[in-house]
Amino acid sequence: MRNARRMSLIFGALVIFVITSSCTGFFVNQPNSISVTTAAGGSSFTASPTAQLKATASFNSGTKDVTNTTSWQSSTACATVSSTGLVTAVGTASSVTVTGTLAGVSGSITGSTTGGTTQTLTINPPSGTISQSLGTQQFTATDSSNNDVTNSATWTSSNTSALTFSTSSPGLATLVAQGTTTVSASTASSGSCASGSTSITVQ
């Protein structure tokens, strides 16, 4: 009886040890933060026509270069980002934000691109105020030839606390809360890009 109880206690302790070890391993692999810089450690970049970025993850145990395992995203179609953090200019853009994400933790860097040719997109509705009570707002974009490029455009909001864009319905925005944001749209093809922006106040 005593031996059976002893074995039960030993087994229970072993189970707790395994669970604790597994959980500790999980949290060790979760970065506390992600820092995105240029390869040389700069806080902004100019892609002319390319720029190499670097992602550094901060863990409880220290820091690690995670550039090649980070998921990269550009805020505009006028600049692409490879799986290794290489930014390539498709056309001129005054501002580009590149975000790197690993295990749900993100960091970003802002820069600019030069090269290629750029055209202007017209966004509707134009600058102005939209009532939050509407819930949603459909934006459209047309190019210099008056072609509707809404569905092929990349849509971004500079203030996602006020307005966010759908990932499945191009140009469809959700009016989250009162605030001011810059709505931007961009398209790219054959070495050229087109972009446009407008200031929107949600109230």
ZIDA-V84650 format. One line per field, one symbol per residue. ss: DSSP state (2 for helix, 1 for strand, 0 for the rest). Layout:
# ZIDA-V84650
ss = ???
This chain:
# ZIDA-V84650
ss = 02222222222222222222222222220000111111000001111001111111111001111022201111000011100001111000111111111100111111111000111101110001110222011101110000010222011110000011100000011110001111111111100111111111110
